[in-house]
Structure formats: structure tokens, C-alpha cells
């Protein structure tokens, strides 16, 4: 069974609710099998199509304490027995979920957070200008999430981006190979809560697994001699290998040879 740390945010900016809190609380301490459906050979999706997932949820405050809560836990080794971190947040003025591909080292608050803080400038001084998410966006795109969504390269300049940046920076500092991603969710006016729960569960079942690549190889022997070829190029140059390769979508094993 895979275990997900799922975070949401409390309401902010005068809102009565926050969809990220609703979804995170609805999955807290739940565990069940997520069906991803069948996969074609060469599709480069995850291998386990019916993984069992357990969620542990945490609601973060919309301020600096909330944005650094998970990163501090990572740095102090307080987060254990977790296979991935998924941060959820509210995306106002959008009708589709947005999967963030990176965090930017920049705050530009257009309004105060819940502590009254309104800041502009680097989140961590001298740190990289951006950090890509540690979960595979390509793998997510290869899968069927059932619902429409967008891939975003800008998580905004508010607490959502700040939280993601702190988490990714802490994982890098600790050299932890843990998938971490941020998903911005639309309000329930645009996407029903049950659909958003299913969307998050499917992402959960994907990000905890590595990409499965189908390959094929052949061994030819003739009178005690074996056929092998020497690689050329920037990767594994001059290494010997048997004939074969990766199977692309739509190829058969024979064509891939």
C-alpha cells in the first residue's frame, strides 16, 4: 500500500470555505484501491493499475507558518513512511484543475495572507530561481485522469507557490527522492466535489509509482558466437548490448527489435 501526505489550506481572503481543505479532509485516513484502467504496451504509464492508496491529510494556515510547516517537518526528519506529498490549493477564477510543474523563488502578494503579511521578493535569499516538482509531470500526462486539466508553470506569487517552493527546497537539501507536487483545484461551482476527489485519487495513484517502460531484446547465438552491438552517442557510449530497445506506443515487439 502506498501512503500519501495530502495538504489543503484553510479559507482566506474572506472566503467561507476552501475546496482544498474540503478535499483533503474527505480523504484523510481513507485507504482504498484506485482503478486506473488498462494500459497499452509502449504507453509509458505506471505498472500497477489497481494500487491501494492511504491518505494522511493536514490543513495548513494561509501564512508563513503554514507555508513552512511541511518543509520544517522534512528538514527535521519528522516525515517518515510517506511515498509522496501532494499539496492542494484553491485556484480562483479558473474552471479546470491546474497541475503545477515548478515553484518559483518569488513572492508577490497582491493581498495580505491570513496573518496580515504582504510581501514581495525572494522566498529564500540566494536559492535557485525555480525548482521543478519532484513528481513526474510527463507520467501524469501519459495517464488518463478522466477529467480535463491544465499543466501550469506558474503557481502564483502567494502562499501556494511559497509552500511548494519550501517543500521542494527542503527535499533537495535533505537529498530525499520523494515525489512532491501541487494541484490547484477550481471551486465547486466549476467541478463537483466528488469529481475533484476522484481526480486527486487518480493523481495519487500515479505519482507514487515510477514510469514503466516496455523493452524488448533478442539473443542470437551461432556456433558459440553471440551477436552484440556497441552503443554510440552521449549516453552509455561504447557499451555493448544485445539487439533491442524501448517499445513505442503502437509498436509490436517485433517492430521494436
N, C-alpha and C positions, 0 to 999 in steps of 0.2 A: 504494500500500500504506500502511495506517495502522500507526503504531507505538505500543505501549502500554508504559508503565513499570509493572510489576507488583511489588508488595512483599508479603512474608509475614513472619511472626515466628518466631523460634527457640522451642523448648519453654520453658515456665515453670511455676512452682508445682509442681515435682516431676514433671511430665508427661514421658513419654519422647519423644513426638512432638507436632507442631503441624500440623494439617491445612493451615493457611495456607502453611506452609513447603513442604509436600508439593506442593500445587497450584502454587505459584509456581515451584518448581524443575522441575516436569513441563512447564511451558510456556516455560521460559527458552530464548531464541534459536530458538524454533519460529516458523514462519510458514506459514500455510495459509488457504484460503478458508473463511469461516464462512457456512453457509447459513441464512438467516433465514426462508425460505419466502415465499410470495406475500403481497401486501398489497392490501387493498381500497381503492378510491378513497374519500377522505374520512377514512381511518383515522388520519391524522397520525402516521405512523411514519417511519422513515428511508427514504431513497430507494434507496440501494444495498442490494440484498437478498443479494448474494453478495460482500461485501468481503473483501479479503485483509488479514490482520492479522499483525503480528510482535510478539512479546513479548520484553521485556528485564526479567529478574527480579532482585530484590535482597532479601536476607534481613536483617531488622532485629533488633537486640538488644532485649530487653524491658527497657529502662531509658531514661533521659533521652537518652543518646547515640543510641539507636535512634529515639526519638520525634521528634528534631530533625534527623535525618540528611537527609531529603528536603527539609525546609524550608530548611536551610542551603544545599543544592545549588541550590534555586530562587533564593534571595537572592543567591547568588554567580554566577548565570547559568551554572551548570555543567550544568543540564538543558536540552538542546537536541535538536531533531529528534525530539520526542515529541508525540503527538497527544492523549494522555490519561494520567492517573495513576489506577491502581486499587490501593487498599490492601486487603489481605486480613487477616483475623484470625479467631481461634477463638471461637465462641460456645458456651460450655459451658452445659449444661442446656437446650438448645433443639434441636428436631428439624428446623427449617427454616432456610434461609439468611435473613439479615436485611440488607436494603439500608438503609444509614443516610442520612437526609435532611439531617442537620446535625451540627455539632460544637459542644459546649458548653465555655465557658471556665471549666471547673471540674474539678479533680482531687479524688477522694475514694477513695483507695486503701483497700480493705478488707484487703489483704495486701501485703507488700513486693514490689517488682519484682525482677528478677534481680541488681540491684546492692545490694539491701537497702533501697532507698529506699521510704518510706511517707509520702505527703504528702496534704494536704488544702488546698484553696484555689485561687485563680485560676491558670490556666496562664500567662497573660501579663497582668500587672497593668495595669488601665486599658483593656484591649482590649474589644471587643464581647462581650456575654454569650453570644452564639451566632453562628455563621456557617453559612449554608446551603451544601450541597455545590454545586460549580460544574457538575456534570453534571446533566442534566435527568431528575429522577425521574419526571415526567409522561411523558416519552418512553419510559422503561423500562416503565412501566405500560401504555402503549399497545401494546407489543410482546408477542409470545408467547415467554416464556422457557422454556417446555416443562415446567418444574418449579415446584412451589409455593414461595412465598417470602413474607416479611413486609416491609413498609416500617416502619422504626423511626425515632423522633425522639430517641432516647437511645442514644448509642454507649457508654454506661457511663462510669465515673469512673476508668478505669485507662489503661494505655499506649495502647490502641487509639484512644480518644477524643482523648488528648493528641496522638498522631501526626497524626490527621486535622485537629485544630484548628491545629497548627503549619503543616501544608501549606497549608490554606485561607488562613490569615493571611498567609503568605508570598506566595501567588499574588495576594492582594488588594494587598499592599504593593508588589509589582512591576507591578501592573496587567496581569497576564497572563491572557488569556482561554483558560484551559486546563481542560478537564473533569477534575474530581477527585472521587472517590467512595470510600466504604469499604463493603466487603461482609464481614459476619460469616458464617462458614461453620460448620455443625454438624460434629460428629465423624463419622468414617467409620462409626460404629455406626448412625447415622441416615440417612446418604446416602452411597452408594458413591462412591469417589474418581473413577471415570470420569464419573459424573453431575455431580459438582462441577466437574470440568474443563470439561465441556460447558456448564454453567451460566455459568461465568466467561467462556468464549469468546463466548457469546451476548451477555452484558453488554458485553464489549469491543467487539463489532461494532456495538453500539447507541450507546454513549456517545461514540464518536469522530465521530459524524455529527450534523448538525442535524436538527431535525424538518422533515419535508417536508409542506407544506400545499398541497392541491389547490385551485385557484381557477378561476373561470370569469368571463369578461367578454364583453360584446357591444358592437358599434359600430353605431349606427343613423344613417344619413345620408339626408336628404331635401332635395333641391333646394339642396345646398350647406350645409345646416344639420346640426349634429351634436348628438345627444342626450347630455347630461351632467347629473349631479346634484351638489348641494352637500352635503357632509357636515355633520352636526350631532352634537354630543357632545364629550366630553373629549379624544378623540384625533383629530387632523387636522381639527379643526372649521373649516368654511368653505373646505375644499379641494374642488376639483372632481374628479369621477371618472366614468368610464363605468359603465353598469349592470353589476352582477355581484356576486360575493362568494365567500367560502370555501365549499367543498363539505363538508357534514357527512356523517358515516357513514350510508349508506343512501340518500342523495340522488343524483339524477341531475344532470347538468349543466343540464338544462332547469329542474328544480325549484330549483336553486341560484340561477338567474337571477331 
